[in-house]
Amino acid sequence: MRSSVVTSGIVAALVGFGGTLTLIVAAAQALGATPGQITSGVIGLCLSMAATSAWLGWRHRMPIITAWTTPGAALIAASHGLTIEPAVGAFLVAGALILVTAAVKPLGALVQRLPVAIAAAMLAGVLFRFCTGVFSAGQVDPLLVLPLVLLFLVARRISPFGAVLAVLVLGIALAFVLGRVGPLPDGVPWPTIELIVPRFDLQAMIGVGIPLYIVTMASQNLPGLAVLQAAGYKPPAPSILASTAIASLITAPIGSLTSNLAAITASICTGPDAHPDPAKRWLATPFYALSYVVLAGFGAGAVALIATLPRELVATFAGLALLGPLVNALASAMGDTAKRFPAVLTLAVTASGLSLFGLGSAFWGLAAGLTALGIEHAGRRG
């Protein structure tokens, strides 16, 4: 046991929680969720991270850590006209599809055959609006937003993981100094769990549930497996997918988004900085899990604090946190020259916010890109 094992687990949890919590809250607010429902969803996510990471790390003796689907949260926040009950139904559909993927090998192979460029372009289209939202917020409140953008650019030279946390801490402090914070709640809210009865709306299941499944698999689970493989491990994909899918199905009715394998923060626990012996790096997972149990207790207070912050600050947090994933998505989308045009079409349709027949732009972007790719391939064969 080394102190680096303890610190890597705690830092990974803090980065995952603090870096994108505002986006989770923004997604829930876009669904019209009540403060109690938002708190319930955050607590459910924290407990899911704790349970799945502790179990998978102990079971397989690997530094397997889980996270919530940040791109999925962006997808939900960008959806129009969606309310919390059909959203929970879509969460359940996405969780069920991941569970089926774990159980049925041909489906897993089919998902891996989905063109990376098209899936990445769909994700980039979803993220693009959030990242440009930073500068829209800067136009409204430049004194608050522009110093945070500069801080982010400087801080990421030191630590890409710590840059978002630095913006979070100093952004809240700056909002207080400038008098932008609303009335604070009386006392610290108690953690609460609320049951949400799902509604299985066909449009939401197709327009949100399926894109959520694709985004979670393509931008979280598959890269997360690649991170473990790059660190020299042979990750048990069916076990990981099944565990996170079951956790997602259990926590969805209390408002929690989909759980998945961590991709970005995973590198904090999988490298030699965590422990020089790869066989002992899994010891970071209990501390990661314990950190999320503690964070679950602070979930209600964190949600209440975010609710008092100005919209421009929340938009800045979310947009800056998603710049890294946007860069990665664009690189994947444009890397294959043969698929570049369908990928750009996918990105354009998704970023447009198009909504037809109750189906959101992520669905139509994916459909447009796959259609264009199919026509190009048919033309070459002809």
VODREN-648091 format. One record per atom (N, C-alpha, C): x, y, z; residue in one letter. Coordinates in steps of 0.1 Angstrom, whole numbers, plus 5000, padded with zeros to 4 digits. Example, Ala and Ser with C-alpha at 12.3 -4.5 7.8 and 13.67 -1.06 7.14 Angstrom:
2
513249435078A;512349555078A;513249675078A;512849785071S;513749895071S;512950005079S;
END
This chain:
382
500849885000M;500050005000M;500950125000M;500650224991R;501350344990R;500350464991R;500850574995S;500050694996S;499550734983S;500250704972S;499850744959S;498650674954S;498450544960V;497150474957V;495950544962V;496150594975V;495050664981V;494750794974V;495750874971T;495551004965T;495050994951T;495450894943S;494950884930S;493450844929S;493050764939G;491650734939G;490850854943G;491250924953I;490551044958I;490551154947I;491651174941V;491751284930V;490851244918V;490851124914A;490051074903A;488551104906A;488151074918A;486751094922A;486451244922A;487351324928L;487051474928L;487051534915L;487951494906V;487951544892V;486651504885V;486251374886G;485051334880G;483751394885G;483651414898F;482551484904F;482451634902F;483551694905G;483551844904G;483651894890G;484251814881G;484451864867G;483251874859G;482251784862T;481051784853T;479751784861T;479751804874L;478551804881L;477551914876L;478052024872T;477252134867T;476452094855T;477152004846L;476451954834L;475351864838L;475551774848I;474451684852I;473251764857I;473551874865V;472451954870V;471752024859V;472552074849A;471952144837A;471052054829A;471551924828A;470751824820A;469351804828A;469451784841A;468251764848A;467351884848A;467852004849Q;467052124848Q;466352134834Q;467052094824A;466452094810A;465252004809A;465251904818L;464151804818L;462951854827L;463151974834G;462152024843G;462151944856G;463251884860A;463351814872A;463251904884A;462651864895T;462651944907T;463951934914T;464252034923P;465552024931P;465651884938P;464551834944G;464651704950G;464951594941G;464451594929Q;464751494919Q;466151504914Q;466651634912I;468051644908I;468951594919I;468751624931T;469551574942T;469451424942T;468351364941S;468151214941S;469051154930S;468951214918G;469751164907G;471251164909G;471751274915V;473151294918V;473551194928V;472751174939I;473151074949I;473150934943I;472150904935G;472150774928G;473450744920G;473850854913L;475050834905L;476350814913L;476450884924C;477550874933C;477550734939C;476450684943L;476350544949L;476650444938L;476250464926S;476550374915S;478050364912S;478650484912M;480150484910M;480850414921M;480350434933A;481050364945A;480850214944A;479650164941A;479350024941A;480049954930A;479950004918T;480449934906T;482049934906T;482650044910S;484050054911S;484649964921S;484049964933A;484549874944A;484349724940A;483249694934W;483049554930W;483949504919W;484049584908L;484849544897L;486349544900L;486849644908G;488249654912G;488549524920G;487749494930W;488049374939W;487849244931W;486849234922R;486549114915R;487649074905R;488149174898H;489149144887H;490549194891H;490749254902R;492049304906R;492749394896R;491849484891M;492349584881M;491849724885M;492549824881P;492049964885P;490850004876P;489749934877I;488549964869I;487750064877I;487650184872I;486750284878I;485650324868I;484550364874T;483350394866T;483050544867T;482150584859A;481850734859A;480450744853A;479850864853W;478650884846W;478950934832W;477950924823T;478250954809T;478151104807T;479251174807T;479351314805T;478751354791T;479151294780P;478551324768P;477051294767P;476651194775G;475251164776G;474451274783G;475051334793A;474451444800A;474351564790A;475351584782A;475251694772A;474151664762A;473951534758L;472951494749L;471551524755L;471351494768I;470051514774I;469851664776I;470851744780A;470651884781A;470351954768A;470751894757A;470551964744A;469151914738A;468451824745S;467151774740S;466151874742S;465151894733H;464151984734H;462751914736H;462051974746G;460651924748G;460651794756G;461751744761L;461751624769L;461551654784L;460751574790T;460551584804T;461151474812T;461051474825I;461851384833I;461251244832I;459951224831E;459351084831E;459751004818E;459551064806P;460050994794P;461650984794P;462251074800A;463751074800A;464250954808A;463550924820V;463850804828V;463650684820V;462550684812G;462250564803G;463450544793G;463950654788A;465050654778A;466350604785A;466550644798F;467650594806F;467650444807F;466450394810L;466250244812L;466450174799L;466050234787V;466350174774V;467850164772V;468550274774A;469950274772A;470650174781A;470250164794G;470850064803G;470549924798G;469349894794A;468949764789A;469749724776A;469949824767L;470749794755L;472249754759L;472749824769I;474149794773I;474249664779I;473149624787L;473149484793L;473049384782L;472249404772V;472149314761V;473449304753V;474149414752T;475449414745T;476449324753T;476349334766A;477249244774A;476949094773A;475649064771A;475248924770A;475348864756A;475148944746V;475048904732V;476348944724V;477248854722K;478448894716K;478248954702K;477348904693P;477248964680P;476749114681P;475949154691L;475649294692L;476849374696L;477649324705G;478849404708G;479749414696G;479849314688A;480649324676A;480049424666A;478649434666L;478049524657L;478249674661L;478249694674V;478449824680V;479949874676V;480849774677Q;482249814674Q;482449834659Q;481449784651R;481549814636R;480949944632R;480250014642L;479650144639L;480850234635L;480750304624P;481950394620P;482250494631P;483550484635V;483950574646V;483750714642V;484050754629A;483950884625A;482550944626A;481550864623I;480150904624I;479750924639I;480050824647A;479650834661A;480350954668A;481650974665A;482451084670A;481851214665A;481451224653A;480851344647A;479551384654A;478751274657M;477451304664M;477751354678M;478751304685L;479151354698L;479651494697L;480451524687A;481051654685A;479951754683A;478851714675G;477751804673G;477051844686G;476851744694V;476251764707V;477051854716V;478351834716L;479251914725L;479452054720L;479352074707F;479752194701F;478952314707F;477652294708R;476752404713R;477152444728R;477552344736F;477952374749F;479252454750F;480152424741C;481452494741C;481352634736C;480552654726T;480252784721T;479452874731T;478752794739G;477952864750G;478752944759G;480052904761V;480952974770V;481153124765V;481253144752F;481453274747F;480253354745F;479053284744S;477853354745S;477653414759S;477953334769A;477953374783A;478953494785A;480053484779G;481053594780G;480553724775G;479753714764Q;479153844759Q;478153904769Q;477453814776V;476453864786V;477153924799V;478153844804D;478853884816D;480353864814D;481053954807P;482453944805P;483353944817P;482954024827L;483754034839L;483853904847L;482753824846L;482753694852L;483353584844L;483053584831V;483453464822V;484853474817V;485253584812L;486453594804L;487753574813L;487753614826P;488853574835P;488953424837P;487753354837L;487753214840L;488353144827L;488053194815V;488553134803V;490053144803V;490553264807L;492053284808L;492653184818L;492053174830L;492553084840L;492552944835L;491552904828F;491452764823F;492652744813F;492952834804L;493952814795L;495352804801L;495552884812V;496852874819V;496952744828V;495852714835A;495852604844A;495952464836A;495452454824R;495552334817R;496952304812R;497852404812R;499252384809R;499852304820R;499352324832I;499952254844I;499252124846I;497952124845S;497151994848S;495852004840S;495651924830P;494351924823P;493251884832P;493551784841F;492451744850F;492151844861F;493151924865G;492952024876G;492352154871G;492452174857A;492052304852A;490552334854A;489752234852V;488252254854V;487952274869V;488652194878L;488452214892L;488852354896L;489952404891A;490352544894A;489352644890A;488752624878V;487752714873V;486552704882V;486152584886L;485052564895L;485152644908L;486352624915V;486552684928V;486652844926V;487452884917L;487653034916L;486453104910L;485753024901G;484553084895G;483453114905G;483253014915I;482353044925I;482753154934I;484053164937A;484553274945A;484353404938A;484653414925L;484453534917L;483053574917L;482153474915A;480653514915A;480253574928A;480753524939F;480453594952F;480953734953F;482253754948V;482853884948V;482053984940V;481553944928L;480854024919L;479354044923L;478953964933G;477553974937G;476553914927G;477053804921R;476253734911R;475453614916R;475653584929V;475153464935V;473753494941V;472753404939G;471453424944G;471353394959G;470253404965P;470053374979P;470453234982P;471253214993L;471653074997L;470553015005L;470452885004P;469352815012P;469652825027P;468652815035D;468852815050D;469252675054D;470452665059G;470952535063G;471352445051G;471952335054V;472452245044V;471352145041V;470852125029P;469752035026P;470151895029P;469251815034W;469451675036W;469451595023W;470251485022P;470151405010P;468851335010P;468251334998T;466951264997T;466851184984T;466151074985I;465950994973I;464450994969I;464151024956E;462851034951E;462650934940E;461550864940L;461150764930L;460450844918L;460950814906I;460250874894I;459750764886I;458450764884V;457750664875V;458050694861V;458750594854P;459150624840P;457950614831P;458050684820R;457050674809R;457750634796R;457350524790F;458050474779F;457450534766F;457950654763D;457450724751D;458350674739D;457650634728L;458450584717L;459350684711L;458950804710Q;459850904704Q;461050934713Q;460850934726A;462050954735A;462950834735A;462350714734M;463150584734M;464050584721M;463450624710I;464250624697I;465150744696I;464650864699G;465350984697G;466351014708G;466250964720V;467150984731V;467750854736V;466950754738G;467550634744G;468550564735G;468350554722I;469350494713I;470550584712I;470450714709P;471650794709P;472450794722P;471750794733L;472350784746L;473150654747L;472650544742Y;473350414742Y;474550424734Y;474450484722I;475550484712I;476650574717I;476250694723V;477250784728V;477950724740V;477250664749T;477850594760T;478850494756T;478450404747M;479350304742M;480550354735M;480250444725A;481350494717A;482350594723A;481850674732S;482650774738S;483150754752S;482550644759Q;482950614773Q;483450474774Q;482550374771N;482950234774N;484050184765N;483950204752L;485050154743L;486350224746L;486350364747P;487650424751P;488150384765P;487250364774G;487650314787G;488350184787G;487850094778L;488449964776L;489849984770L;489950074761A;491250104754A;492250154764A;491850244774V;492750294784V;493350184792V;492450084796L;492949974804L;493849884796L;493549864783Q;494449784775Q;495749854773Q;495749984771A;497050054769A;497950054782A;497250034793A;498050024806A;498549884808A;498249794799G;498749654800G;497749554806G;496449594808Y;495449504814Y;494649434803Y;494049324806K;493049264797K;491649284804K;490949394801P;489749424808P;488649324804P;487849274814P;486749184812P;485549264807P;485449284794A;484349374789A;482949334793A;482549204791P;481249164795P;480849194810P;481849164819S;481549194833S;481449344836S;482249424829I;482149574831I;480849624826I;480549584814L;479249634808L;478049584816L;478049464820A;476949414827A;476749484841A;477849504848S;477849574861S;477249714860S;477849784850T;477349924849T;475949934844T;475549844835A;474249844830A;473249814841A;473549714850I;472649674861I;472549794870I;473649864873A;473649984882A;472750094875A;472850104862S;472050204855S;470550174856S;470250054855L;468850014856L;468250034870L;469050014880I;468650024894I;468450174897I;469350264892T;469350404896T;468550494887T;468250444875A;467450534866A;466150574872A;465350494879P;464050534885P;464250644896P;465450674901I;465550784910I;466250904903I;466150904890G;466651014882G;468051014878G;468750904879S;470150904876S;470450864861S;471450934856L;471850914842L;472650774841L;472950734829T;473650614827T;475050604833T;475350494839S;476750474844S;477550394834S;478850414834N;479650354824N;481150344829N;481950284821L;483450274824L;484050414822L;484850454831A;485550584830A;486550584819A;486650694811A;487650694801A;488750804804A;488250924807I;489251034808I;489951024822I;489151014833T;489751004846T;490350874849T;490150774841A;490750644843A;492250644844A;492850734835S;494250734835S;494950774848S;494150844857I;494750884870I;495050754878I;494250654876C;494450534885C;495150414877C;495350424864T;495850314857T;497350324854T;497950444856G;499350464853G;500250444865G;501550444862P;502550424873P;502550524884P;501950644882D;501950734892D;501050684904D;500050604900A;499250544911A;499950434919A;500750354912H;501550254919H;502550194908H;503750184911P;504750124901P;504449984897P;503749904906D;503349764903D;501949764897D;501749724885P;500449724879P;499449634886P;499949524893A;499149434900A;498549494912A;499049604917K;498549664929K;497749794927K;497649834914R;496949964912R;495449954914R;494949834915W;493549814918W;493149864932W;494149874940L;493949924954L;493450064954L;493550144943A;492950274943A;491450274942A;490850164937T;489450164936T;488650164949T;489050104960P;488250124972P;488250274977P;489350344975F;489450484979F;488550574970F;488550534957Y;487650604947Y;486250584951Y;485850454955A;484550424959A;484150494972A;485050494981L;484750564994L;484550714992L;485350774983S;485250914980S;483850944975S;483350854967Y;481950884961Y;480850864971Y;481150774981V;480150754992V;480050895000V;481250955003V;481251075010V;480651185001V;480951184988L;480351294979L;478851274978L;478351154979A;476851134979A;476251214991A;476951215002G;476351295013G;476351445011G;477251495002F;477351634999F;476551664987F;475851564981G;475151594968G;474051694969G;473251694980A;472151784981A;472751924983A;473751944991G;474352074992G;474952134980G;475652044972A;476252084959A;475152124949A;474052054948V;473052084939V;472352224943V;472152244956A;471652364961A;472552484958A;473852464959L;474752574956L;474752604942L;474752504933I;474752524919I;473452604914I;472352574921A;471052644918A;471152794921A;472052834929T;472152984932T;473153054923T;473852974915L;474953044907L;474253094894L;474853204888P;474353264876P;474453164864P;473453174855R;473453084843R;474753094835R;475353214834E;476553234827E;477753154833E;477753144846L;478853074853L;478652924850L;477452874851V;477152734849V;477452694834V;477152784825A;477452754811A;478952754809A;479652834816T;481152844815T;481752714820T;481252664832F;481752544837F;481552424827F;480352414822A;479952304813A;480752314801A;480852424794G;481552444782G;483052414783G;483652464793L;485152444794L;485452294798L;484552234806A;484752094809A;484652004797A;483852044787L;483651964775L;484551994763L;485452094765L;486352124754L;487352014751L;487851944761G;488651824759G;487951714751G;486751674756P;486051574748P;485751624734P;485451754732L;485151804719L;486351784710L;487551814715V;488751804707V;488951654703V;488851564712N;488951424709N;487951374699N;486751424701A;485651384691A;485951434677A;486351554676L;486651614663L;487851544656L;488851504664A;490051434659A;489651304654A;488751234661S;488251094656S;487351114644S;486551214644A;485551234633A;486251274620A;487351354621M;488051404608M;489251314605M;489551224613G;490851144611G;490751054599G;489551004595D;489450914584D;488950994572D;489851024562T;489551104551T;488451054542T;488350914542A;487250854534A;485850884539A;485750904552K;484450924559K;484351074563K;485151164558R;485151304563R;483851374560R;483351354547F;482151424543F;480951374551F;480651244552P;479551204561P;479651244575P;480951254580A;481151294594A;480851444596A;481251524586V;480851674587V;479351694586V;478751614577L;477251624576L;476651584590L;477051474596T;476551434609T;476751544619T;477951604620L;478151714629L;477251834627L;477051864614A;476251984611A;474851964615A;474251844611V;472851824615V;472651814630V;473551744637T;473451734651T;473551874658T;474551954654A;474752084660A;473652184657A;472852154646S;471852244642S;470652254652S;470552144660G;469352134669G;468052094662G;468152034650L;467051994643L;466151894651L;464851914651S;463851824657S;462751804648S;462551674644L;461451644635L;460751514641L;459351514640F;458551404645F;458851364659F;459351464667G;459651434681G;460951374683G;461751354673L;463151304674L;464151414673L;465151404682G;466151514683G;467151514673G;468051614673S;469051624663S;470151514664S;470451454675A;471451354676A;470951234667A;469751204668F;469251094660F;469351124645F;468851244641W;468851284627W;470351304622W;471251344630G;472651354626G;473251224623G;472951124632L;473450994630L;472750934617L;471450954615A;470850904603A;471350964591A;471651094591A;472151164579A;473551114576A;474351094586G;475751054583G;475850914578G;475050824584L;475050684579L;474450674565L;473450754562T;472850754549T;473850804538T;474550914541A;475550964532A;476650864530A;477050794541L;478150704540L;477650584531L;476450534533G;475950424525G;475850464510G;475450584507I;475350624493I;476750634487I;477650684494E;479050684489E;479550544486E;479350454495H;479850314493H;479150254482H;477850274480A;477050214469A;477550274456A;477950404456G;478450464443G;479850404439G;480650374449R;481950314446R;481750174441R;480850094446R;480549964441R;480049964427R;479150064425G;478550074411G;479650114401G;
END
